[in-house]
C-alpha cells in the first residue's frame, strides 16, 4: 500500500515565476491538506481539499491556490514567487470516513532564487 | 485562531532516561492533539495522538497526557534510544463542525538528542 506521494522532490525557481506541486493521497484517503514548512519551523496550514472543493484556508495570500481531482489527487499552485516562498511543501491525507489521523507525504523542497 | 506553544526547543537526554515535551494550546474548542516525529530530511510521522475525551494514552515507550482544564498536553518517551533523536512537533485541531475541517496548528518543535 503506497503512502502519500509528492512530486517533484526538489524544485528551483526564480522570483516572479509560477510553480505547481502535486500530491497523491494514500489509497482510501479522500481529503488532502497542504502545509508550508520553513526551515526550523513547524508546518503552517495552507488549505484543505475535500470533494474537489477548498474547505478551509490558512493565512496565505491568493497567490496560493489549489485543486483536487476526481481521483482525490491534488495540486498546489503558487504564482508570482517570492524569496520567502522557499520552504518544504507538505501534503497530508486523511482516510475516507475517518476524521482524525492525517499522514504526510515526503514533501517538495522549493527554492526561490 | 488557535495558538500552540511548545517547549523546550531543544532537549538532550542520556540514553535510557526519559524525555518529556510539553505543549499548551489556546482554544478550548480544540479536541484532537497529535504528535509527529520528523527526522532530518524526512516527512513528519504520526507517532501518537489523543482526543479530548481521553486523559492519557500509551503506546509502548510513548505516552501522551492531556489536561483540558489547563489546556496543555505532554509527550513522554521512556527508555530512550538513539533512534528517538529527531524533531518532535505537537499539534492541535479545533472540533469538527462539518466534514473537511482539517487544519492542524503546530508547535515550533523540539529537537531531541539522545546521548549514547
Interface residues (C-beta under 8 A of the other chain):
Chain A: X4 X31 X33 X35 X40 X41 X42 X43 X44 X45 X48 X50 X51 X55 X56 X58 X90 X92 X94 X99 X100 X101 X102 X103 X104 X105 X106 X107
Chain B: X6 X32 X34 X36 X42 X43 X44 X45 X46 X49 X51 X89 X91 X96 X99 X100 X101 X102 X103 X104 X105 X106 X107 X108 X109
